[in-house]
Amino acid sequence: MIRERAYPVEPWHVRETRLDLDVLAQSESVFALSNGHIGLRGNLDEGEPHGLPGTYLNSFYELRPLPYAEAGYGFPESGQTVVNVTNGKLMRLLVDDEPFDVRYGEVRTHQRVLDLQAGTLDRTVEWVSPAGRAVRVRSTRLVSFTQRAIAAICYEVEVADDRPLRLIVQSELVANEELPATRKDPRVAAVLKAPLKPEEHLATAAGGMLIHRTKKSNLRMAAAMEHEISGPERTSVNTEAYPDFARTTVACVLKPGEKLRVVKLLAYGWSSRRSFPALRDQVGAAIASARFSGWDGLLSEQRKYLDAFWDAADVRLDGDPEVQQAARFALFHLLQAGARAEMRPIAAKGLTGPGYDGHVFWDTETFVLPVLTYTQPEAVTHGLRWRHATLDLARERAQTLGLKGAAFPWRTVRGQECSGYWPAGTAAFHIGADIADAVMRYVVATGDYDFEREVGLELLVDTARLWRSLGHHDRHGVFHIDGVTGPDEYTAVVNDNIYTNLMAQKNMIGAAEASLRHPEQARRLGVDEEEAASWRDAAAAMHVPYDEELGVHQQCEEFTRLQEWDFAATPPGKYPLLLNYPYFDLYRKQVLKQADLVLAMHWRGDAFTPEQKARNFAYYEQRTVRDSSLSTCTQAVMAAEVGHLELAHDYLGEAALMDLHDIHNNTREGLHIAALAGAWLAIVAGLGGMRDHGGELSFAPRLPSRINRMEFSMLWRGLRLRVDVTQHEVTYSLRNGHDGAKLDLVHHGEHVTVTSDAPLSRPIPALPPVGPPPRQPFGRAPARRMPDA
């Protein structure tokens, strides 16, 4: 795990004060830079040592076979794996012929800083070579938010003693890097050997370009570099290019007081259709644009973009500076994952690492898009338009499974199902309702009914058709959805999973209502009154399992009858359970990988009473082991709603620090983007009590004892609402809008109106009596944010 002292607590920086090679791969994920199109892991400039090299382009993948011991009908035949594309980060340095390598010589100082306001990764190092020559190196790296195809590096070298030095800087593009062997963990990516086939290479006076194509998926990519160099007289520059390799070499003799400065501009592009001349010209144009802006211009654009983002999205927490830092870190990486994705998806790891083969899951629609809906709504439209673009593939998959409508894949890059594991894969049909939920939430929050008509309606209709096809009415008229896997992957292929049923219910009602709003488009999609009525009938008759004896809802039919898991006999080293016990044992017992019914109480809280929520939360809290990073934030949200504020704070800390502390021991493979989004949800929906059931925006804020004040902003129908919470009072204000603009919302059950004329303050009612905090499974309690007296 990353040791806590590696990153001192600062409001706007993540600072590594010393280089720890034991956690190099984890820090490479933490220091990754991306804009949603390009992703650069935080590898050292010189490339070695590394934990896991990585440069990624959104949705650029290679096909690989999915082997089965015994094939079955409907099993996907091939998988898709994100490709480590041409590495343009490399800046090798030779000091009097001695390669700069932190494993040799003496590292006097070494510091890296992820600047959350500037959007840069800064590195400073002073190194003494084995021959006794000392240099200072400073580098700054960025992936541009304003110029989608561009990344850039400023690399500076100075003499750190009193004698001249001969220096060589080798700036490179390298394709088909050798990758380290993978571990036996289903969350780890497959290693592809030399997936890129060279098509074109060229060298210019100050740069070069490589064009490659994947061998099986037949995708073409181009990477180009150009340099702006300033140094002493007689600085020489030379470039050479080969099929998998291009290198610009800068040579000089540097005297004390002089500086060698190399600015490297990088451009990336890919396409499944364009020719290599077209792609060559595309990245060439991107380089020209970056050259026009210059290094200082790129820095200025980056800062201006982030100033606007933080002005709109920043969250303030007074009283827990560690979580404050982590919350901003989470928001920054969430922005990086989706800012310029533009008709591409947001993968589970974003573009920070190859974990899960770079696949997209339901994580995006259920955790990431809700946050972006209230902070960066335009990014949501791109993600949903990508889902819409894959509808034909989802329809084909439904037909293969003997169903109507669209069956979206459990995991994918391009849109085809890539999960070869049935119970936790194809049976997890709830992803269709998750996509529909994201559509409905976006439309309600923005009022963008043009998007609903053009894109959203078709997604709603095809997912509603799936539920009507998959489910059935029993002889009593009750509607059931059988043989599915809900969010909890330790309970698979069950009948009437409550989360699935309630989300499908909302999906079908939403499709019927949207069809009424857009009758012409609905007719074009073949929706008639009878079909819409069948959706409403199924929704009204939806079965929701309940255990009368225990007084709790059942996660699925007969869940509370299953054998209990023996947590006391489970050693700490046996978690996560999926790596240490057979799924057969997990499936037949009351043990949860992640919040499932509790997640239903968050997103479908309108289907439960407050008393039911409290009893359900206590029951499932004792059985949830949090082997999934997706669980913590949901537990934080519901712990706050049922009155366990200190526990909510504990879970908030775990969600926010998921990667900074490497809590799940797999940050090396990339960040947990949905868990980072969950940190915002734990703050805003948890401590802030924000809900939007039925299109009505409501808040019920309460703070735990350690947090004295909380502030956050969110967008709602074109208005920017600021919420400022103290222990006893909350103030709502509108930060934009015309004179007289107003926003109706609900504060702790009271209907109020906020206007642009003046802030509105309301007292926070006293917390009603609550029972003792619920227990967690033995050894699985979250770390306390407020230690016991």
C-alpha positions in Angstrom: 0.0 0.0 0.0 1.0 3.6 -0.5 2.3 4.9 2.9 0.3 7.8 4.2 3.5 9.9 4.6 4.1 9.8 0.9 1.6 12.5 0.2 1.5 15.3 2.8 -1.9 17.0 3.3 -2.2 20.1 1.2 -5.3 21.8 -0.2 -4.4 21.9 -3.9 -1.5 19.5 -4.4 -0.6 15.9 -4.2 3.1 16.0 -3.4 5.5 13.1 -3.4 8.4 14.2 -1.3 10.6 11.2 -1.9 10.8 8.4 -4.5 9.7 5.0 -3.2 10.3 2.4 -5.8 8.2 -0.2 -3.9 5.1 1.8 -4.7 6.2 3.2 -8.1 3.3 1.6 -10.0 0.7 3.0 -7.6 2.2 6.5 -7.8 2.1 6.2 -11.6 -1.6 5.9 -11.4 -2.0 8.7 -8.9 0.1 11.0 -11.1 -1.5 10.1 -14.3 -2.7 12.9 -16.6 -5.5 12.7 -19.0 -8.2 14.7 -20.8 -10.6 11.9 -21.7 -8.9 11.4 -25.1 -5.2 10.9 -24.2 -4.0 9.3 -21.0 -0.4 9.3 -19.8 0.5 7.3 -16.7 2.8 9.1 -14.3 6.0 7.2 -15.4 9.3 8.8 -14.7 10.5 11.0 -17.7 13.4 8.6 -18.4 11.1 5.6 -18.6 13.0 3.4 -16.2 12.5 2.2 -13.6 8.8 1.8 -14.0 6.0 -0.1 -12.4 3.7 -0.3 -15.4 4.3 1.8 -18.5 1.2 3.2 -20.1 0.0 5.6 -22.7 -3.6 5.2 -23.8 -6.2 6.6 -26.3 -9.8 6.4 -25.4 -11.4 3.3 -27.0 -8.3 2.2 -28.8 -8.2 -1.5 -28.3 -7.1 -4.8 -29.7 -9.1 -8.1 -30.0 -8.0 -11.2 -28.2 -9.6 -14.7 -28.0 -11.7 -15.6 -24.9 -10.8 -19.2 -24.1 -13.4 -21.5 -22.6 -12.9 -24.9 -21.1 -16.3 -25.7 -22.5 -18.0 -23.4 -24.9 -21.7 -22.5 -24.7 -24.3 -20.8 -26.8 -24.2 -17.1 -26.6 -20.7 -16.9 -25.1 -18.7 -14.0 -26.5 -15.9 -15.2 -28.8 -13.4 -12.4 -28.4 -12.4 -9.9 -25.8 -11.2 -6.3 -26.2 -8.1 -5.0 -24.4 -6.9 -1.4 -24.2 -3.6 -1.0 -26.0 -0.5 0.6 -24.6 0.0 2.9 -27.5 3.2 4.8 -28.7 5.0 6.2 -25.7 5.8 9.9 -26.1 6.7 10.6 -22.5 10.3 9.4 -22.8 13.0 12.0 -22.1 16.3 10.2 -21.5 19.3 12.1 -20.1 23.0 11.2 -20.3 25.4 13.0 -18.1 29.0 12.6 -19.5 27.8 9.3 -21.1 26.2 8.1 -17.8 22.4 7.5 -18.2 20.4 9.3 -15.6 18.8 6.5 -13.6 17.5 6.9 -10.0 18.6 3.4 -9.2 22.3 4.4 -9.6 24.4 7.1 -8.2 22.9 9.3 -5.5 19.5 11.0 -5.5 19.9 14.0 -3.3 16.3 15.3 -3.7 13.3 14.0 -5.6 9.9 15.5 -5.6 6.8 15.2 -7.8 3.7 17.4 -7.5 0.3 17.0 -9.1 -1.0 20.5 -9.2 -4.8 20.3 -9.2 -5.2 24.0 -10.1 -2.6 24.2 -12.9 -3.4 20.7 -14.3 0.3 19.7 -14.4 2.7 17.1 -13.1 5.9 18.8 -11.9 9.1 17.0 -11.0 12.3 18.3 -9.5 15.3 16.0 -8.9 19.0 16.6 -8.0 21.1 13.6 -9.0 24.8 12.7 -8.7 26.1 10.2 -11.3 28.2 7.3 -10.3 31.1 9.3 -11.7 30.4 12.2 -9.2 28.7 14.7 -11.6 25.7 16.5 -10.3 22.7 17.8 -12.2 19.3 19.4 -11.4 16.4 18.3 -13.6 13.0 20.0 -13.7 10.1 18.8 -15.8 6.5 19.8 -16.2 4.0 17.6 -18.0 0.5 18.3 -19.1 -2.3 16.8 -21.2 -4.3 19.7 -22.6 -8.0 20.2 -21.8 -8.3 22.9 -24.5 -6.4 21.1 -27.3 -7.8 17.6 -27.2 -5.0 15.9 -29.2 -2.1 17.5 -27.4 0.2 16.7 -24.5 3.4 18.6 -23.7 6.5 18.3 -21.6 9.0 21.1 -20.6 12.3 19.5 -19.6 15.1 21.6 -18.1 18.6 20.6 -17.0 21.2 22.6 -15.0 24.7 21.8 -13.7 24.6 21.3 -10.0 28.4 21.6 -9.4 31.1 24.0 -10.6 32.3 22.3 -13.8 31.0 22.1 -17.3 29.0 19.0 -18.3 28.5 17.2 -21.6 24.7 16.4 -21.8 22.7 14.4 -24.2 18.8 14.5 -24.1 17.0 11.8 -26.1 13.4 12.6 -26.7 11.6 9.5 -28.0 8.5 7.9 -29.5 8.4 4.2 -28.8 5.8 1.7 -29.9 5.2 -1.9 -28.7 6.9 -1.4 -25.4 7.6 -4.5 -23.4 5.1 -4.8 -20.5 5.6 -6.6 -17.2 3.9 -9.9 -16.6 0.4 -9.8 -15.1 -0.7 -11.2 -11.8 -3.4 -13.9 -11.4 -6.2 -11.4 -10.6 -9.4 -11.1 -12.8 -9.2 -7.3 -12.3 -5.8 -7.1 -14.1 -5.5 -6.6 -17.9 -4.2 -9.1 -20.3 -0.8 -8.5 -21.7 -0.7 -8.1 -25.5 2.6 -8.7 -27.2 3.5 -6.2 -29.9 -0.1 -5.3 -30.8 0.9 -2.5 -33.1 1.8 -3.1 -36.8 3.9 -0.2 -38.3 2.6 1.6 -41.4 4.6 4.8 -41.7 7.5 6.6 -39.9 9.1 9.9 -40.7 11.7 12.2 -39.2 11.8 16.0 -39.4 14.5 18.5 -38.2 13.0 18.8 -34.8 10.6 15.8 -34.4 9.0 12.8 -36.0 5.9 10.7 -36.4 4.9 7.1 -36.2 1.7 5.6 -37.7 0.6 2.1 -36.6 -2.4 -0.2 -37.0 -3.6 -2.9 -34.6 -3.3 -6.3 -36.0 -6.8 -7.7 -35.4 -9.1 -4.8 -34.5 -7.7 -2.9 -37.5 -7.6 0.5 -35.8 -5.0 3.1 -36.9 -3.2 5.6 -34.7 -0.6 8.2 -35.2 1.7 9.9 -32.7 3.9 12.9 -33.5 6.4 15.0 -31.6 8.1 18.3 -32.2 10.6 20.2 -30.1 11.4 23.8 -29.2 15.0 23.8 -27.8 17.0 26.5 -26.1 20.5 26.0 -24.8 24.1 27.1 -25.0 25.9 27.8 -28.3 26.7 24.7 -30.4 23.7 22.8 -29.2 23.1 20.2 -31.8 19.8 18.6 -32.7 19.2 15.4 -34.8 16.2 13.2 -35.4 16.0 9.6 -36.7 13.0 7.4 -37.2 12.4 3.7 -37.6 9.1 1.6 -37.7 8.6 1.4 -33.9 10.9 4.1 -32.8 11.7 7.8 -33.4 14.3 9.8 -31.5 15.3 13.5 -31.4 18.8 13.8 -29.8 19.9 17.1 -28.3 23.6 17.5 -27.4 25.5 20.3 -25.7 28.1 21.2 -23.2 26.5 23.0 -20.3 28.4 25.4 -18.0 27.4 26.3 -14.5 24.7 28.9 -14.6 23.4 27.8 -18.0 20.3 25.8 -18.7 19.2 23.4 -21.4 15.5 23.6 -22.1 13.6 21.2 -24.3 9.8 21.7 -24.9 8.3 18.6 -26.4 4.9 18.9 -28.1 3.0 15.6 -28.6 0.0 14.9 -30.7 -2.1 11.7 -30.8 -5.0 10.6 -33.0 -6.7 7.4 -34.0 -9.5 6.2 -36.3 -11.0 3.0 -37.6 -11.8 4.6 -40.9 -9.4 7.4 -41.9 -6.4 6.6 -44.1 -2.9 7.2 -42.8 -2.4 10.3 -44.9 -5.5 11.8 -43.3 -4.4 10.8 -39.8 -0.9 12.1 -40.5 -2.3 15.4 -41.5 -4.6 15.4 -38.4 -1.8 15.1 -35.9 0.3 17.4 -37.9 -2.3 20.1 -37.7 -2.6 19.4 -33.9 1.1 20.0 -33.6 0.9 23.2 -35.5 -1.9 24.4 -33.2 0.1 23.6 -30.1 3.2 25.3 -31.6 1.1 28.4 -32.3 0.0 28.5 -28.6 3.5 27.7 -27.3 4.4 26.2 -24.0 3.4 29.3 -22.0 0.1 29.5 -23.9 -0.7 25.8 -23.2 0.0 26.4 -19.5 -2.2 29.5 -19.5 -5.1 27.8 -21.3 -4.9 24.9 -18.9 -5.0 27.2 -15.8 -7.9 29.1 -17.2 -9.9 26.0 -18.0 -9.4 24.6 -14.5 -10.1 28.0 -12.8 -13.6 27.8 -14.4 -14.0 24.2 -13.4 -13.1 24.7 -9.8 -15.2 27.8 -9.6 -18.2 25.7 -10.5 -17.4 22.3 -8.9 -15.1 22.8 -5.9 -16.1 21.2 -2.6 -15.0 22.7 0.7 -14.8 20.6 4.0 -13.6 22.4 7.1 -12.3 20.1 9.8 -10.9 17.2 7.9 -8.1 18.5 5.7 -7.1 15.0 4.5 -10.5 14.3 3.1 -10.6 17.9 1.7 -7.4 17.2 -0.3 -8.7 13.8 -1.4 -12.1 15.1 -2.5 -10.3 17.6 -4.8 -8.0 14.9 -6.1 -11.1 12.8 -6.9 -12.8 15.7 -8.7 -9.7 16.4 -10.7 -9.4 12.8 -11.9 -13.1 12.6 -12.6 -12.7 15.7 -14.9 -9.7 14.1 -16.5 -11.6 11.0 -17.3 -14.5 12.7 -19.1 -13.6 16.3 -20.1 -12.7 15.6 -23.7 -14.0 12.0 -24.2 -16.4 13.4 -26.8 -18.5 10.5 -28.1 -16.3 8.0 -26.2 -17.0 6.2 -22.9 -15.4 6.6 -19.5 -13.8 3.3 -18.5 -13.6 1.9 -15.0 -10.0 3.1 -14.7 -10.4 6.1 -17.0 -7.1 6.4 -18.9 -4.9 6.0 -15.8 -4.1 2.3 -16.2 -5.0 -1.0 -18.0 -7.1 -2.5 -15.1 -10.1 -4.5 -16.3 -8.6 -4.4 -19.8 -9.7 -0.8 -20.1 -13.4 -1.9 -20.1 -16.5 0.2 -19.5 -19.0 -1.1 -16.9 -22.2 0.2 -15.3 -19.9 2.2 -13.0 -20.0 5.0 -15.5 -23.8 5.6 -15.6 -24.4 4.8 -11.9 -21.6 6.7 -10.2 -19.7 8.9 -12.7 -22.4 10.4 -14.9 -24.5 11.6 -11.9 -21.6 13.7 -10.7 -21.0 15.1 -14.1 -24.7 15.8 -14.6 -24.5 18.4 -11.8 -21.0 19.7 -12.6 -20.1 19.1 -16.3 -23.4 18.2 -18.0 -22.0 18.4 -21.5 -19.7 15.5 -20.7 -22.8 13.4 -19.9 -24.2 13.9 -23.3 -21.1 12.5 -24.9 -21.1 9.4 -22.8 -24.8 8.8 -23.5 -24.4 9.5 -27.2 -21.7 6.8 -27.2 -24.1 4.3 -25.7 -26.7 5.3 -28.3 -24.1 4.7 -31.0 -23.8 1.1 -29.8 -27.5 0.4 -29.8 -27.4 -1.9 -32.8 -24.8 -4.1 -31.1 -27.0 -4.2 -27.9 -30.0 -5.2 -30.0 -28.0 -8.0 -31.6 -27.0 -9.2 -28.2 -30.6 -9.2 -27.1 -31.6 -11.2 -30.1 -28.8 -13.7 -29.4 -30.2 -14.1 -25.9 -33.8 -14.5 -27.2 -34.9 -11.2 -25.9 -36.4 -8.0 -27.4 -35.0 -4.5 -27.0 -31.3 -3.9 -26.2 -29.0 -5.9 -23.9 -26.1 -3.7 -23.2 -22.8 -5.4 -22.4 -21.6 -5.9 -18.9 -18.0 -5.0 -19.9 -16.8 -3.6 -23.2 -14.6 -1.1 -25.0 -16.3 -0.8 -28.4 -19.8 -2.0 -27.5 -19.6 -5.8 -27.9 -20.0 -8.0 -24.8 -16.5 -8.9 -23.5 -17.4 -10.8 -20.4 -16.8 -14.5 -20.7 -18.2 -15.1 -17.2 -22.0 -15.6 -17.2 -23.2 -14.9 -13.6 -21.3 -11.7 -13.1 -21.5 -10.8 -16.8 -24.5 -11.3 -19.1 -26.9 -11.9 -16.2 -26.2 -8.4 -14.9 -29.0 -6.9 -17.0 -29.4 -4.0 -14.6 -26.9 -2.0 -16.8 -29.8 -1.2 -19.2 -31.7 0.4 -16.4 -28.6 2.2 -15.2 -28.2 3.8 -18.7 -31.9 4.7 -18.7 -31.5 6.3 -15.3 -28.6 8.4 -16.4 -30.7 9.6 -19.4 -33.6 10.5 -17.1 -31.4 12.2 -14.5 -29.7 14.3 -17.1 -32.9 15.4 -18.8 -34.6 16.4 -15.5 -31.5 18.2 -14.2 -30.9 20.2 -17.4 -34.3 20.4 -19.0 -32.6 19.3 -22.3 -35.6 17.8 -24.0 -34.0 18.1 -27.4 -31.5 15.5 -26.2 -34.2 13.3 -24.9 -36.0 13.5 -28.3 -32.9 12.9 -30.4 -31.0 10.4 -28.2 -32.6 9.6 -24.9 -36.0 8.4 -26.1 -34.5 5.5 -28.2 -32.4 4.4 -25.2 -35.4 4.5 -22.9 -37.6 2.6 -25.4 -35.1 -0.2 -26.1 -34.2 -0.8 -22.5 -37.9 -0.8 -21.5 -38.6 -3.4 -24.2 -35.8 -5.6 -22.7 -37.5 -5.5 -19.3 -40.9 -6.4 -20.7 -39.3 -9.2 -22.6 -37.1 -10.5 -19.8 -39.7 -10.3 -17.0 -43.1 -12.0 -16.7 -46.5 -11.7 -14.9 -47.2 -14.7 -12.7 -50.7 -16.2 -12.3 -51.6 -13.6 -9.7 -50.5 -10.7 -12.0 -47.3 -9.9 -10.1 -44.4 -9.0 -12.4 -41.1 -10.8 -11.8 -37.6 -10.5 -13.3 -35.8 -13.8 -12.8 -32.3 -15.2 -13.3 -30.4 -12.0 -13.0 -27.3 -10.7 -11.2 -27.7 -7.4 -9.3 -24.9 -5.0 -8.3 -23.6 -7.5 -5.7 -21.5 -10.0 -7.6 -21.4 -12.4 -4.6 -25.1 -13.1 -5.2 -25.6 -14.3 -8.8 -28.4 -15.5 -11.1 -31.2 -14.8 -8.6 -34.9 -14.0 -8.9 -36.3 -10.5 -8.3 -33.2 -8.6 -7.3 -34.7 -5.5 -5.7 -32.2 -3.0 -7.3 -32.8 -4.5 -10.7 -36.6 -4.5 -10.3 -36.9 -1.0 -9.0 -34.6 0.5 -11.6 -36.4 -1.4 -14.3 -39.7 -0.1 -12.9 -38.4 3.5 -13.2 -37.0 2.7 -16.7 -40.4 1.5 -18.0 -42.3 4.4 -16.5 -39.8 6.8 -17.9 -40.0 5.3 -21.3 -43.8 5.6 -21.3 -43.7 9.2 -20.2 -41.0 10.2 -22.7 -43.0 8.6 -25.5 -46.0 10.9 -24.5 -43.7 13.9 -24.7 -42.4 13.0 -28.1 -45.2 11.2 -29.9 -43.9 11.6 -33.4 -40.5 10.1 -32.5 -42.2 7.4 -30.5 -44.3 6.3 -33.5 -41.2 6.2 -35.6 -39.7 3.8 -33.0 -42.8 1.7 -33.3 -44.2 2.5 -29.8 -48.0 2.4 -29.6 -50.4 2.9 -26.8 -50.6 -0.8 -26.1 -46.9 -1.2 -25.7 -46.6 1.9 -23.4 -49.5 0.6 -21.3 -47.7 -2.8 -21.0 -44.7 -1.0 -19.5 -46.9 0.8 -17.0 -48.7 -2.4 -16.1 -45.4 -4.2 -15.5 -44.0 -1.3 -13.4 -47.1 -1.1 -11.3 -47.1 -4.9 -10.6 -43.3 -5.1 -9.9 -42.5 -7.6 -7.2 -40.3 -6.2 -4.3 -39.3 -9.1 -1.9 -39.8 -8.4 1.8 -39.2 -10.6 4.9 -42.1 -10.0 7.2 -40.5 -11.9 10.1 -37.3 -9.9 10.1 -38.9 -6.7 8.9 -36.4 -6.1 6.1 -36.4 -6.1 2.3 -34.7 -9.1 0.8 -31.9 -8.2 -1.6 -33.4 -10.9 -3.8 -36.1 -13.5 -3.4 -35.2 -15.8 -0.3 -31.9 -14.0 0.3 -32.6 -13.9 4.1 -33.0 -17.6 4.1 -29.5 -18.3 2.9 -26.8 -19.5 5.3 -24.7 -16.8 7.1 -21.1 -16.4 6.2 -18.7 -17.1 9.1 -16.9 -13.8 9.3 -15.2 -14.5 12.6 -13.4 -17.5 10.9 -12.3 -15.4 7.9 -8.7 -14.2 8.3 -7.9 -10.6 7.2 -5.6 -12.0 4.5 -8.4 -13.8 2.8 -10.0 -10.6 1.5 -11.1 -9.9 -1.2 -13.0 -13.1 -0.9 -13.2 -13.6 -4.7 -9.5 -14.3 -4.8 -9.6 -16.8 -2.0 -12.9 -18.7 -2.0 -14.9 -20.4 -4.8 -17.8 -18.5 -6.2 -20.0 -21.5 -5.4 -19.4 -20.8 -1.7 -20.1 -17.1 -2.0 -23.3 -17.5 -4.1 -25.1 -19.6 -1.5 -24.4 -17.5 1.6 -25.4 -14.1 3.0 -22.2 -12.2 2.1 -22.1 -9.1 -0.1 -19.2 -7.8 -2.2 -20.8 -4.4 -2.4 -23.9 -2.4 -1.5 -26.9 -3.7 -3.5 -30.2 -3.2 -1.7 -28.5 -0.2 0.0 -27.8 1.2 -3.5 -31.4 0.8 -4.4 -32.3 2.8 -1.3 -30.1 5.6 -2.6 -31.3 5.9 -6.2 -34.8 4.7 -5.6 -35.3 6.1 -2.1 -38.8 7.1 -3.1 -39.7 3.4 -2.9 -38.9 2.9 0.8 -40.1 4.5 4.1 -37.6 6.0 6.5 -38.1 3.2 8.9 -37.5 0.6 6.2 -34.3 2.3 5.2 -33.0 2.3 8.8 -33.8 -1.4 9.3 -32.5 -2.4 5.9 -29.3 -0.5 6.3 -28.5 -2.1 9.7 -29.2 -5.6 8.3 -27.1 -5.4 5.2 -24.3 -3.4 6.9 -23.5 -6.5 8.9 -23.1 -8.6 5.7 -21.2 -6.2 3.3 -17.5 -6.8 3.1 -16.7 -4.0 0.6 -14.5 -6.1 -1.7 -15.7 -3.7 -4.3 -14.5 -0.1 -4.3 -18.1 0.9 -5.5 -19.6 0.0 -2.1 -18.1 2.6 0.3 -19.7 5.7 -1.2 -23.2 4.2 -1.2 -22.8 3.1 2.4 -21.8 6.7 3.2 -24.8 8.1 1.6 -27.3 5.9 3.4 -25.5 6.0 6.7 -26.0 9.8 6.6 -29.6 9.5 5.6 -30.5 7.1 8.5 -28.7 9.3 11.0 -25.3 7.6 11.5 -23.2 10.7 10.7 -19.9 9.5 12.1 -20.1 6.3 10.2 -21.0 8.3 7.0 -17.8 10.3 7.6 -15.8 7.1 8.0 -17.1 5.8 4.7 -16.6 9.2 3.0 -12.9 9.0 4.1 -12.5 5.6 2.6 -14.1 6.5 -0.7 -12.0 9.7 -1.1 -8.8 8.0 0.0 -9.4 4.8 -2.1 -6.4 5.5 -4.3 -4.2 7.9 -2.4 -4.0 5.2 0.3 -4.3 2.2 -2.1 -7.0 0.8 0.1 -7.8 -2.1 -2.2 -4.2 -2.9 -3.0 -4.7 -2.6 -6.8 -4.2 1.1 -7.6 -1.2 0.0 -9.6 -3.6 -1.0 -12.4 -5.2 2.4 -12.5 -7.5 4.6 -10.4 -11.0 3.7 -9.3 -12.8 6.4 -11.2 -16.3 5.4 -9.9 -15.1 5.3 -6.3 -13.6 8.8 -6.8 -16.9 10.0 -8.2 -18.4 8.4 -5.1 -16.4 10.7 -2.9 -18.5 13.6 -4.4 -21.7 11.6 -3.9 -20.8 10.8 -0.3 -20.4 14.6 0.4 -23.3 16.0 -1.6 -25.8 13.2 -1.5 -24.6 11.9 1.9 -23.8 14.8 4.2 -25.7 17.2 2.0 -28.7 14.9 1.7 -29.3 15.8 -2.0 -32.0 13.9 -3.8 -33.9 14.4 -7.0 -36.7 11.9 -6.8 -39.6 12.7 -9.2 -37.8 15.7 -10.6 -37.9 17.5 -7.3 -34.6 18.8 -5.9 -34.3 18.3 -2.2 -31.6 18.6 0.6 -31.4 17.3 4.1 -27.9 18.4 5.2 -26.3 17.3 8.5 -22.6 17.3 9.4 -20.6 14.8 11.6 -18.9 16.2 14.6 -15.5 16.8 13.1 -16.6 18.7 10.0 -17.5 22.3 10.9 -18.6 23.6 7.5 -19.2 22.2 4.1 -19.7 24.1 0.8 -20.6 22.7 -2.7 -22.0 23.9 -5.9 -24.2 22.1 -8.5 -26.1 22.9 -11.7 -29.8 22.6 -11.9 -31.7 23.6 -14.9 -29.2 26.2 -16.0 -28.8 27.7 -12.5 -25.8 27.3 -10.3 -26.8 26.6 -6.8 -24.4 27.1 -3.9 -25.0 25.2 -0.7 -23.2 26.4 2.5 -23.7 24.1 5.5 -22.7 24.6 9.1 -23.6 22.5 12.1 -26.8 24.4 12.7 -27.7 26.2 9.5 -27.6 26.0 5.7 -27.6 28.8 3.2 -28.7 28.4 -0.4 -27.7 30.9 -3.0 -27.8 31.3 -6.8 -24.6 32.3 -8.3 -25.9 33.0 -11.8 -29.1 33.7 -13.6 -31.0 36.8 -14.6 -32.5 39.2 -12.1 -35.4 37.5 -10.4 -34.2 34.0 -11.2 -35.6 31.5 -8.8 -35.2 27.9 -7.9 -37.8 25.8 -5.9 -36.4 23.1 -3.7 -37.1 21.1 -0.6 -35.1 21.7 2.6 -35.6 18.9 5.3 -39.2 18.5 4.0 -40.0 22.2 3.7 -40.7 23.6 0.3 -38.6 26.8 -0.2 -37.7 29.1 -3.1 -34.2 30.5 -3.6 -33.9 33.6 -5.7 -31.0 35.4 -7.3 -31.8 38.5 -5.2 -30.5 37.2 -1.9 -29.3 34.0 -0.2 -31.8 31.9 1.8 -30.8 30.5 5.2 -32.7 27.8 7.0 -32.0 26.0 10.3 -31.0 22.4 10.4 -33.5 20.5 12.5 -32.1 18.3 15.3 -31.3 14.8 14.4 -34.1 12.5 15.6 -33.1 9.7 17.9 -31.3 6.8 16.2 -30.3 3.4 17.4 -26.7 2.4 18.0 -24.4 2.3 14.9 -24.7 -1.0 13.0 -21.9 -3.5 13.1 -19.8 -4.4 10.2 -18.5 -7.9 9.4 -15.6 -8.9 11.7 -12.5 -7.0 10.8 -14.2 -5.0 8.0 -15.2 -1.7 9.7 -13.9 1.4 8.0 -11.1 3.5 9.5 -12.5 6.0 11.9 -12.3 9.7 11.0 -13.2 10.8 14.5 -11.3 8.5 16.9 -13.2 7.4 20.0 -12.5 9.4 23.2 
